[in-house]
Amino acid sequence: MPQIPGTDLTVSDLCLGGNVFGWTADEPTSFAVLDRFVDATPSTESPFVDTAEMYGNGRSEEIIGAWMAARGVRERMVVATKASPGQKEHPLSAPEIRAAAERSLRNLQTDVIDLYYAHYDDETTPLEETLTAFDELVRSGKVRYIGASNYSAPRLALALDISEHRGLARYVALQPHYNLMERAAYEGELRDVVALHGLGAIPYFGLARGFLTGKYRAGERVDSPRAAGASQYVGERGDRVLAALAEVAAAHGVTPAAVALRWLAEQPTVVSPIASARNVEQLAELLPMQDLRLTADELKLLTDASA
């Protein structure tokens, strides 16, 4: 039963990525994926959904909002969204944050955002201004907690220091790019900052743009808008990781994708990895990660293969 540290948000083992809603998944398909995800989430946990104002230029938020209204499930959900750069000159300035939050609240048809991220660091705006704007949203009740996405270790540490010394709302979560194929950027100074300050990591691209599903191999063509991104991992190291995933998956009777997400969920500081599904069939490959338990030897096999 994962909980984001420093909050009362008890979330699902899997965070469902909403980046495909309104992009590769139309509204009816998105509704079906969300229905299945909620059905599969234990009643003791809140189904955790992640989106951003820039996904589908707002369509992802609109679809999630319409679905929650139609199903009457807003109170059960934990919804995270982000103030994104888009074409903004100073995306994390106070006026831009206030405007972005109001748009997201309208799109999501809700009066509060559970977890609101700075999507990308904005070094053109003083951190004090950004954090003060977030703090105002929290104090007004429009946002419950705030998080950072794509921050460097020094900038994250500085933001946390400013919040502490000025009595402002502080980041409780970091959304880093982290998975079996992308480890170096997180497993070091960045993870140390997250651990030291008691944040929760909620990694995105948990399946390495789909590569860890095992569908992307040398010489094979896959009909997916993510094929180009996944192809960067094809090679000797990728083969080692896919072989280890296949071995563990076969032992448990689950998919490689479920194993990859469970490995990620078991890493220090990680609360809930993000993965998306453009249809119910893809989601079915991910859901077994919620009940999957890997042995120490299996975790080591995967860690060593991806070193």
Summary of the structure (lengths in Angstrom):
residues: 307
radius of gyration: 18.7
end to end distance: 28.6
largest distance: 55.4
contacts: 1077
relative contact order: 0.13
helix: 46%
strand: 16%
